Amino acid sequence: MSKAFIASVIQDSVECTGVAANQAAADLIAAIVREMKKEGGFTLPSFGTFTVRKTKARKALNPRTGEPVKVKAGKTVRFKASPNLKKAV
């Protein structure tokens, strides 16, 4: 799924211009990102839950050279599908 796909669905549903639908899709994605930063997660009922998790610093291997590389700690996003979504798919 892409931003363009979301914009086209909004455009067909609301019967608005492509520019307005694209702006609505961008605003929706920005609102989801803000909520995830603020609360650490986001839930769409009947779809699933996005959660922000911290990752620890670790050592990995460079696949080309096989040399060990240090990977910094960071954050990642996890998704857990709702039971309704699992049944639908």
Stockholm file with secondary structure:
# STOCKHOLM 1.0

chainA/1-89         MSKAFIASVIQDSVECTGVAANQAAADLIAAIVREMKKEGGFTLPSFGTFTVRKTKARKALNPRTGEPVKVKAGKTVRFKASPNLKKAV
#=GR chainA/1-89 SS CCHHHHHHHHHHHHTCCHHHHHHHHHHHHHHHHHHHHHHSEEEETTTEEEEEEEECCEEEECTTTCCEEEECCEEEEEEEECHHHHHHC
#=GC SS_cons        CCHHHHHHHHHHHHTCCHHHHHHHHHHHHHHHHHHHHHHSEEEETTTEEEEEEEECCEEEECTTTCCEEEECCEEEEEEEECHHHHHHC
//
